Amino acid sequence: MTVLYALLVLALGVGAGLTAIVIEELRWEARTRAPRMTYGEVHHRHDAHR
């Protein structure tokens, strides 16, 4: 029973770690991509500070 409990805790830890990595990747991608208008072109003010 103790081994099963340890494996469960380990699995939960791995799942939480993977979730944190995925969330951080999504935040990084959202922060680094160019803001886009609804018709797909780069926002006109974006080029000024790139």
Protein Blocks (a to p, Z undefined) as FASTA:
>chain_A
ZZmmmmmmmmmmmmmmmmmmmmmmmmmmmmmpccddfkopacfklmmmZZ
